[in-house]
Amino acid sequence: MHRTKRDKSGVSLEKINLDNSSLDKTNWQSASVSENYATPGWPNSQLLNNSESNKPITVEPEVFSPNFDGYNDELSIKYHLNEAGIIMNIRVYDAKGRLINQLANNFLCGTEGEFIWRGENFKNEYALNGIYLLYIEYFDQFGNVHKEKETCVLAR
C-alpha cells in the first residue's frame, strides 16, 4: 500500500525502549518503512538494542559481481542504529562523480535493516564495471546529520 506524506492511516506507533514508561511521549516512534509501517507479532522495528555498535553502517563485500553465479552477487548495506526514527538517503556515484542510482530517499529506518544494490543504474540497466562511491546520509528528528562514504567495486 502506498501512503502519501499526509496520509497517516495504517502507521503503527512502536515503543522504542520496552523498559521505559508508556506514558513517556519520547518513547514512541512510527514503525519503519521497511516493515510496511507495522510489526504485528514481531519485535518493534524501532526497538533500541542496548548493545553499542562500533560502526552503524557496514558495506560488504568490497567487490561484488552480479553475474548470478551465487557468489557475491549483490552489495549489502546494513545499518545498526542506536536511535529510533532515523531518516536515510543512499546515493551511488561512479568514479567520475556521476549519480547513477539512489537506493534510499528520505527512508524512515528501523533501528536495524539492510539495503541491497545489484549493480543497476536508474534505468535498471547494468552499471559498468568499476569503483563506486556510496554516499550515505542519515539524520534524526532533531536535525543531527551523519554522513558516511563507502566504496565498492562492481566486477562481472
Backbone as ProteinMPNN parsed JSONL, in Angstrom:
{"seq_chain_A": "MHRTKRDKSGVSLEKINLDNSSLDKTNWQSASVSENYATPGWPNSQLLNNSESNKPITVEPEVFSPNFDGYNDELSIKYHLNEAGIIMNIRVYDAKGRLINQLANNFLCGTEGEFIWRGENFKNEYALNGIYLLYIEYFDQFGNVHKEKETCVLAR", "coords_chain_A": {"N_chain_A": [[0.827, -1.163, 0.0], [0.641, 2.176, -0.874], [1.492, 5.155, 0.687], [0.779, 8.597, 1.124], [2.58, 11.55, 2.201], [0.881, 12.973, 3.843], [-1.036, 11.158, 4.569], [-1.699, 9.419, 7.305], [-2.884, 7.108, 8.118], [-2.942, 3.728, 9.134], [-0.322, 3.563, 10.025], [1.682, 2.306, 12.45], [2.413, 3.005, 15.902], [5.33, 2.503, 17.783], [6.951, 1.258, 20.713], [10.05, 2.493, 21.801], [11.874, 1.809, 23.797], [11.416, -0.885, 25.776], [11.566, -1.004, 28.526], [11.113, 1.532, 29.475], [8.647, 3.998, 30.469], [5.299, 3.803, 29.226], [3.901, 6.102, 29.164], [5.653, 8.083, 28.581], [6.188, 10.384, 26.161], [8.371, 10.573, 24.46], [9.173, 8.03, 24.072], [8.097, 6.744, 21.943], [7.675, 5.914, 18.481], [7.058, 6.091, 14.958], [6.468, 3.095, 13.108], [8.891, 1.515, 10.974], [9.493, 2.133, 7.439], [10.54, -0.028, 6.066], [9.314, -2.152, 7.267], [6.776, -1.983, 6.429], [5.346, -0.103, 7.867], [4.334, -1.335, 10.17], [4.53, -3.893, 12.709], [3.137, -6.317, 13.595], [3.098, -8.95, 15.885], [5.822, -9.296, 15.708], [9.18, -8.28, 16.705], [9.444, -4.814, 17.616], [10.202, -2.467, 15.065], [11.54, -0.163, 15.668], [12.761, -0.632, 18.041], [15.198, -0.154, 20.463], [18.338, -1.585, 20.778], [20.293, -2.351, 23.496], [23.004, -2.84, 23.215], [25.983, -1.389, 22.157], [26.994, -0.47, 18.955], [29.98, -0.542, 17.107], [30.246, 0.411, 14.506], [27.898, 2.011, 12.674], [27.049, 1.654, 10.017], [27.589, -0.83, 7.628], [29.204, -2.087, 4.761], [29.263, -4.61, 2.429], [30.066, -7.294, 0.159], [33.429, -6.035, -0.425], [34.132, -6.227, -3.087], [31.859, -6.986, -5.58], [29.926, -9.086, -7.752], [27.452, -9.081, -9.828], [26.534, -11.524, -11.354], [24.964, -13.711, -11.214], [26.014, -16.121, -10.294], [25.822, -17.056, -7.791], [27.689, -16.264, -5.928], [28.713, -13.572, -4.095], [26.867, -11.826, -5.404], [25.48, -9.516, -4.907], [25.526, -6.258, -3.368], [25.585, -5.496, 0.004], [24.206, -3.231, 2.226], [24.213, -2.656, 5.394], [22.574, -1.492, 8.309], [22.87, -0.545, 11.69], [21.512, 1.095, 14.087], [21.664, 3.316, 16.874], [19.502, 4.713, 17.657], [16.1, 5.607, 17.358], [13.774, 6.373, 14.677], [15.236, 7.361, 12.526], [16.022, 8.951, 9.468], [17.022, 8.104, 6.201], [19.247, 8.501, 3.431], [20.61, 7.123, 0.512], [22.993, 7.264, -1.914], [24.415, 6.355, -5.057], [27.424, 6.76, -6.688], [29.416, 6.96, -9.658], [32.925, 6.473, -10.626], [33.565, 8.862, -11.809], [32.06, 10.69, -10.505], [29.379, 10.875, -11.112], [25.93, 10.67, -10.441], [24.388, 7.587, -10.239], [22.481, 5.93, -9.17], [19.891, 5.81, -6.678], [19.434, 4.479, -3.679], [18.013, 4.825, -1.359], [15.683, 7.236, -0.326], [14.935, 9.651, 1.758], [14.103, 7.705, 3.628], [12.39, 6.148, 6.192], [13.904, 4.564, 8.676], [14.163, 1.474, 10.536], [15.668, 0.437, 13.628], [17.498, -1.43, 12.866], [18.531, -2.81, 9.762], [18.654, -3.435, 6.169], [19.917, -2.6, 2.97], [19.996, -3.465, -0.458], [22.132, -3.547, -3.255], [22.227, -4.337, -6.586], [23.866, -3.661, -8.639], [22.659, -2.036, -10.569], [21.606, 0.778, -12.618], [19.776, 3.953, -12.668], [17.972, 3.367, -14.702], [17.479, 0.728, -14.46], [19.364, -0.785, -15.77], [22.388, -2.651, -16.247], [25.123, -1.406, -14.48], [28.364, -0.154, -15.371], [31.497, -1.975, -15.046], [33.646, -1.231, -12.305], [34.812, 1.214, -9.865], [32.777, 2.355, -7.24], [31.142, 4.915, -5.383], [29.459, 5.105, -2.364], [27.302, 7.269, -0.965], [26.157, 7.951, 2.066], [23.7, 9.254, 4.006], [22.264, 10.169, 7.014], [19.749, 11.203, 9.307], [18.454, 12.458, 12.425], [15.408, 13.09, 14.325], [15.911, 15.526, 15.453], [17.447, 16.918, 13.772], [20.145, 16.319, 13.612], [22.808, 15.419, 11.607], [24.398, 12.742, 9.965], [27.077, 11.675, 7.984], [28.376, 9.396, 5.688], [30.878, 7.855, 3.7], [31.384, 5.247, 1.528], [33.16, 2.797, -0.339], [32.968, 0.582, -3.17], [33.529, -2.166, -5.383], [32.404, -2.988, -8.525], [32.289, -5.832, -10.408], [32.23, -7.953, -13.18]], "CA_chain_A": [[0.0, 0.0, 0.0], [1.422, 3.394, -0.972], [0.938, 6.231, 1.504], [1.323, 9.926, 0.905], [3.108, 12.126, 3.431], [-0.214, 13.452, 4.681], [-1.878, 10.027, 4.96], [-1.108, 8.77, 8.476], [-3.644, 5.916, 8.471], [-2.253, 2.457, 8.986], [1.046, 3.638, 10.529], [1.68, 1.926, 13.864], [3.401, 3.554, 16.815], [6.067, 1.438, 18.471], [7.791, 1.669, 21.826], [11.474, 2.467, 21.498], [12.525, 1.072, 24.869], [10.36, -1.606, 26.491], [11.703, -0.789, 29.967], [10.668, 2.885, 29.82], [7.207, 4.177, 30.646], [4.445, 4.011, 28.055], [3.399, 7.471, 29.25], [6.709, 8.969, 28.092], [5.945, 10.661, 24.743], [9.604, 10.395, 23.683], [9.432, 6.595, 23.976], [7.274, 6.231, 20.856], [8.123, 6.276, 17.141], [6.348, 5.381, 13.883], [7.138, 1.897, 12.592], [9.72, 1.841, 9.804], [9.012, 1.864, 6.089], [10.974, -1.374, 5.665], [8.379, -3.11, 7.859], [5.458, -1.56, 5.938], [4.737, 0.725, 8.905], [3.735, -2.1, 11.259], [5.215, -5.155, 13.017], [2.331, -7.141, 14.498], [3.634, -10.285, 16.148], [7.282, -9.284, 15.54], [9.798, -7.205, 17.506], [9.276, -3.477, 17.066], [11.275, -2.064, 14.15], [12.246, 0.972, 16.263], [13.251, -1.051, 19.352], [16.624, 0.059, 20.646], [19.129, -2.636, 21.388], [21.215, -1.688, 24.415], [24.399, -3.051, 22.851], [26.526, -0.326, 21.31], [27.678, -0.952, 17.767], [31.118, 0.297, 16.759], [30.058, 1.013, 13.199], [26.46, 1.929, 12.387], [26.824, 1.254, 8.628], [28.595, -1.721, 7.047], [29.001, -2.379, 3.347], [30.024, -5.804, 2.057], [31.519, -7.398, 0.128], [34.122, -4.906, -1.051], [33.988, -6.478, -4.528], [30.709, -7.844, -5.855], [29.774, -9.391, -9.177], [26.074, -9.537, -10.049], [26.505, -12.38, -12.552], [24.052, -14.817, -10.904], [26.709, -17.388, -10.037], [25.584, -17.416, -6.399], [28.78, -15.807, -5.075], [28.854, -12.11, -4.057], [26.049, -11.275, -6.49], [24.879, -8.24, -4.539], [26.173, -5.466, -2.338], [24.729, -5.346, 1.177], [24.439, -2.056, 3.059], [23.49, -2.937, 6.637], [22.66, -0.449, 9.327], [22.522, -0.857, 13.08], [21.479, 2.438, 14.641], [21.401, 3.383, 18.306], [18.459, 5.709, 17.834], [14.91, 5.344, 16.552], [13.245, 7.48, 13.89], [16.267, 7.885, 11.627], [15.704, 9.076, 8.041], [18.257, 7.798, 5.49], [19.426, 8.646, 1.987], [21.794, 6.424, -0.001], [23.214, 7.556, -3.33], [25.538, 5.642, -5.649], [28.13, 7.568, -7.69], [30.504, 6.262, -10.35], [34.257, 7.021, -10.369], [33.617, 10.234, -12.328], [31.225, 11.529, -9.667], [28.011, 10.963, -11.636], [24.916, 9.917, -9.701], [23.84, 6.541, -11.107], [21.323, 5.299, -8.542], [19.553, 6.236, -5.326], [18.872, 3.293, -3.035], [17.087, 5.277, -0.31], [15.397, 8.657, -0.401], [14.127, 10.005, 2.931], [13.579, 6.42, 4.071], [12.279, 6.004, 7.639], [14.535, 3.289, 9.024], [14.081, 0.885, 11.859], [16.995, 0.527, 14.242], [18.363, -2.333, 12.112], [17.992, -3.148, 8.451], [19.6, -3.685, 5.084], [19.623, -2.24, 1.593], [20.746, -4.295, -1.409], [22.368, -2.995, -4.592], [22.599, -5.412, -7.513], [24.68, -3.108, -9.712], [21.857, -1.434, -11.63], [21.517, 2.232, -12.605], [18.398, 4.445, -12.56], [17.137, 2.766, -15.754], [17.515, -0.718, -14.205], [20.355, -1.406, -16.645], [23.613, -2.962, -15.513], [26.159, -0.378, -14.453], [29.659, -0.618, -15.871], [32.473, -2.407, -14.052], [34.452, -0.136, -11.784], [34.723, 1.629, -8.47], [31.6, 3.173, -6.965], [31.085, 5.556, -4.081], [28.148, 5.152, -1.709], [27.184, 8.416, -0.063], [25.083, 7.595, 2.984], [23.38, 10.375, 4.878], [21.106, 9.87, 7.85], [19.525, 12.248, 10.3], [17.435, 12.167, 13.432], [14.287, 14.021, 14.397], [16.39, 16.812, 15.954], [18.231, 17.54, 12.71], [21.553, 15.908, 13.622], [23.104, 14.745, 10.343], [25.599, 11.907, 9.885], [27.406, 11.394, 6.587], [29.418, 8.39, 5.519], [31.23, 7.494, 2.329], [31.929, 3.894, 1.42], [33.443, 2.429, -1.716], [32.845, -0.81, -3.544], [33.942, -2.452, -6.761], [31.494, -3.822, -9.287], [33.069, -6.596, -11.385], [31.454, -9.053, -13.773]], "C_chain_A": [[0.882, 1.24, 0.0], [0.745, 4.505, -0.183], [1.562, 7.554, 1.095], [1.822, 10.454, 2.239], [1.998, 12.557, 4.379], [-1.094, 12.325, 5.185], [-1.19, 9.274, 6.087], [-1.835, 7.483, 8.856], [-2.805, 4.666, 8.241], [-0.803, 2.471, 9.428], [1.01, 3.373, 12.028], [2.735, 2.698, 14.65], [4.036, 2.391, 17.56], [6.847, 2.032, 19.634], [9.249, 1.52, 21.424], [12.225, 1.629, 22.525], [11.435, 0.433, 25.725], [10.404, -1.383, 27.99], [11.214, 0.589, 30.403], [9.148, 2.968, 29.824], [6.478, 4.377, 29.322], [3.873, 5.426, 28.034], [4.42, 8.497, 28.757], [6.546, 9.157, 26.582], [7.186, 10.435, 23.878], [9.964, 8.923, 23.489], [8.614, 5.939, 22.865], [7.777, 6.749, 19.521], [7.283, 5.498, 16.126], [7.152, 4.168, 13.45], [7.836, 2.238, 11.283], [9.049, 1.471, 8.488], [9.339, 0.427, 5.69], [10.071, -2.469, 6.214], [6.943, -2.777, 7.478], [4.637, -0.877, 7.037], [4.041, -0.051, 10.014], [4.506, -3.408, 11.461], [4.386, -6.039, 13.943], [2.923, -8.543, 14.647], [5.141, -10.392, 16.008], [7.873, -8.225, 16.461], [9.615, -5.855, 16.818], [10.469, -3.09, 16.196], [12.1, -0.925, 14.723], [12.821, 0.638, 17.638], [14.757, -0.861, 19.434], [17.245, -1.129, 21.354], [20.159, -1.951, 22.263], [22.676, -1.899, 24.079], [24.837, -1.96, 21.883], [27.27, -0.963, 20.137], [28.816, 0.007, 17.444], [30.889, 1.043, 15.458], [28.59, 0.884, 12.81], [26.135, 1.45, 10.971], [27.951, 0.328, 8.194], [28.203, -2.051, 5.613], [29.881, -3.574, 3.004], [29.343, -6.565, 0.936], [32.137, -6.186, -0.558], [34.034, -5.0, -2.57], [32.795, -7.394, -4.721], [30.531, -7.971, -7.357], [28.375, -9.951, -9.429], [25.92, -10.338, -11.344], [25.703, -13.662, -12.318], [24.747, -16.168, -10.751], [26.549, -17.836, -8.586], [26.669, -16.964, -5.443], [28.932, -14.295, -5.2], [28.098, -11.419, -5.189], [25.444, -9.91, -6.169], [25.681, -7.573, -3.432], [25.17, -5.253, -1.213], [25.16, -4.114, 1.965], [23.582, -2.251, 4.3], [23.646, -1.765, 7.588], [22.194, -0.994, 10.668], [22.643, 0.463, 13.828], [21.104, 2.41, 16.11], [20.336, 4.416, 18.642], [17.301, 5.353, 16.912], [14.542, 6.579, 15.738], [14.241, 8.109, 12.935], [15.748, 7.88, 10.185], [17.015, 8.918, 7.27], [18.133, 8.051, 3.997], [20.68, 7.886, 1.603], [21.878, 6.682, -1.498], [24.455, 6.822, -3.798], [26.115, 6.502, -6.767], [29.196, 6.714, -8.361], [31.826, 6.981, -10.077], [34.414, 8.45, -10.885], [32.696, 11.176, -11.562], [29.798, 11.7, -10.162], [27.078, 10.092, -10.8], [24.314, 8.878, -10.637], [22.646, 5.821, -10.5], [21.105, 5.908, -7.163], [18.809, 5.079, -4.678], [17.882, 3.639, -1.934], [16.925, 6.784, -0.434], [14.417, 9.018, 0.719], [13.385, 8.789, 3.482], [13.562, 6.371, 5.598], [12.768, 4.608, 8.022], [14.045, 2.77, 10.365], [15.46, 1.019, 12.481], [17.992, -0.405, 13.572], [17.712, -2.62, 10.771], [19.086, -3.269, 7.413], [19.037, -3.16, 3.771], [20.506, -3.098, 0.702], [20.903, -3.516, -2.707], [22.894, -4.121, -5.463], [23.327, -4.869, -8.744], [23.895, -2.467, -10.831], [21.88, 0.092, -11.503], [20.049, 2.647, -12.49], [17.452, 3.785, -13.563], [17.016, 1.253, -15.586], [18.372, -1.46, -15.216], [21.589, -1.689, -15.799], [24.587, -1.803, -15.613], [27.468, -1.003, -14.942], [30.542, -1.103, -14.726], [33.238, -1.196, -13.559], [34.234, 0.114, -10.306], [33.523, 2.559, -8.323], [31.669, 3.717, -5.539], [29.641, 5.544, -3.592], [28.184, 6.326, -0.743], [25.937, 8.179, 0.778], [24.908, 8.744, 3.971], [22.17, 9.971, 5.711], [20.993, 10.915, 8.945], [18.388, 11.874, 11.228], [16.376, 13.255, 13.456], [14.68, 15.394, 14.941], [17.269, 17.529, 14.93], [19.711, 17.205, 12.723], [21.82, 15.044, 12.395], [24.416, 13.985, 10.456], [25.823, 11.577, 8.419], [28.538, 10.392, 6.546], [29.64, 8.15, 4.045], [31.874, 6.127, 2.368], [32.195, 3.626, -0.056], [33.226, 0.946, -1.925], [33.314, -0.947, -4.985], [32.922, -3.396, -7.376], [32.32, -4.502, -10.383], [32.195, -7.722, -11.905], [32.36, -10.14, -14.272]], "O_chain_A": [[1.796, 1.333, 0.819], [-0.445, 4.765, -0.366], [2.745, 7.612, 0.757], [1.527, 9.881, 3.288], [2.17, 12.506, 5.596], [-1.838, 12.519, 6.147], [-0.208, 8.569, 5.856], [-1.446, 6.827, 9.822], [-2.054, 4.573, 7.27], [-0.102, 1.48, 9.228], [0.389, 4.119, 12.785], [3.81, 3.005, 14.135], [3.366, 1.423, 17.919], [7.34, 3.157, 19.559], [9.632, 0.539, 20.786], [13.102, 0.839, 22.175], [10.625, 1.135, 26.33], [9.39, -1.551, 28.667], [10.93, 0.794, 31.583], [8.459, 2.119, 29.258], [6.982, 5.039, 28.415], [3.411, 5.893, 26.993], [4.075, 9.659, 28.542], [6.739, 8.217, 25.811], [7.064, 10.136, 22.69], [10.947, 8.606, 22.819], [8.456, 4.718, 22.847], [8.25, 7.882, 19.426], [6.85, 4.38, 16.402], [8.382, 4.211, 13.427], [7.416, 3.148, 10.568], [8.164, 0.616, 8.435], [8.529, -0.253, 5.06], [10.057, -3.585, 5.695], [6.003, -3.234, 8.127], [3.42, -1.042, 7.128], [3.227, 0.524, 10.737], [5.063, -3.963, 10.514], [4.886, -6.472, 14.982], [3.207, -9.224, 13.662], [5.693, -11.48, 16.175], [7.146, -7.359, 16.95], [9.629, -5.766, 15.59], [11.615, -3.357, 16.555], [13.244, -0.73, 14.313], [13.316, 1.528, 18.33], [15.501, -1.345, 18.581], [16.751, -1.607, 22.375], [20.843, -1.039, 21.796], [23.526, -1.189, 24.617], [24.142, -1.653, 20.915], [28.072, -1.879, 20.317], [28.643, 1.224, 17.5], [31.301, 2.195, 15.325], [28.091, -0.227, 12.634], [25.06, 0.896, 10.743], [29.127, 0.649, 8.366], [27.031, -2.264, 5.3], [31.086, -3.562, 3.252], [28.124, -6.471, 0.793], [31.435, -5.405, -1.2], [33.881, -3.99, -3.257], [32.717, -8.456, -4.104], [30.925, -7.096, -8.128], [28.14, -11.148, -9.264], [25.273, -9.899, -12.294], [25.755, -14.588, -13.128], [24.167, -17.216, -11.034], [27.079, -18.876, -8.194], [26.586, -17.253, -4.249], [29.243, -13.787, -6.277], [28.635, -10.532, -5.852], [24.95, -9.225, -7.064], [26.404, -8.219, -2.674], [24.027, -4.869, -1.462], [26.328, -3.971, 2.327], [22.37, -2.038, 4.266], [24.7, -1.133, 7.663], [21.258, -1.789, 10.755], [23.745, 0.897, 14.164], [20.313, 1.57, 16.539], [20.275, 4.928, 19.76], [17.511, 4.853, 15.807], [14.947, 7.694, 16.067], [14.099, 9.278, 12.575], [15.114, 6.921, 9.746], [18.019, 9.528, 7.638], [17.083, 7.849, 3.388], [21.702, 7.986, 2.282], [20.958, 6.364, -2.252], [25.424, 6.675, -3.053], [25.399, 6.92, -7.677], [29.806, 5.854, -7.725], [31.846, 7.99, -9.372], [35.307, 9.172, -10.44], [32.565, 12.343, -11.932], [29.08, 12.578, -9.684], [27.385, 8.941, -10.49], [23.791, 9.22, -11.697], [21.88, 5.175, -11.215], [22.03, 6.452, -6.56], [17.694, 4.741, -5.076], [17.007, 2.836, -1.61], [17.898, 7.514, -0.623], [13.224, 8.726, 0.634], [12.188, 8.85, 3.762], [14.604, 6.535, 6.232], [12.12, 3.604, 7.723], [13.575, 3.53, 11.212], [16.335, 1.662, 11.901], [19.2, -0.204, 13.69], [16.487, -2.666, 10.662], [20.277, -3.216, 7.722], [17.84, -3.264, 3.502], [21.636, -3.422, 1.067], [19.954, -2.908, -3.202], [23.88, -4.777, -5.125], [23.396, -5.541, -9.774], [24.403, -2.356, -11.947], [22.138, 0.631, -10.427], [19.179, 1.81, -12.248], [16.257, 3.659, -13.295], [16.506, 0.57, -16.475], [18.133, -2.636, -15.489], [21.81, -1.053, -14.768], [24.843, -1.283, -16.699], [27.641, -2.222, -14.924], [30.363, -0.696, -13.578], [33.455, -0.243, -14.307], [33.576, -0.654, -9.603], [33.282, 3.428, -9.161], [32.182, 3.069, -4.626], [28.722, 5.925, -4.317], [28.998, 6.364, 0.179], [24.814, 8.202, 0.274], [25.841, 9.142, 4.669], [21.171, 9.489, 5.176], [21.99, 11.44, 9.442], [17.495, 11.099, 10.884], [16.444, 14.222, 12.697], [13.878, 16.327, 14.898], [17.775, 18.619, 15.195], [20.467, 17.752, 11.921], [21.13, 14.049, 12.171], [25.41, 14.499, 10.969], [24.885, 11.242, 7.696], [29.527, 10.515, 7.267], [28.712, 8.229, 3.24], [32.796, 5.88, 3.146], [31.515, 4.178, -0.921], [33.291, 0.153, -0.985], [33.47, 0.041, -5.703], [32.616, -4.455, -6.827], [32.97, -3.832, -11.186], [31.492, -8.372, -11.13], [31.885, -11.145, -14.801]]}, "name": "protein", "num_of_chains": 1, "seq": "MHRTKRDKSGVSLEKINLDNSSLDKTNWQSASVSENYATPGWPNSQLLNNSESNKPITVEPEVFSPNFDGYNDELSIKYHLNEAGIIMNIRVYDAKGRLINQLANNFLCGTEGEFIWRGENFKNEYALNGIYLLYIEYFDQFGNVHKEKETCVLAR"}
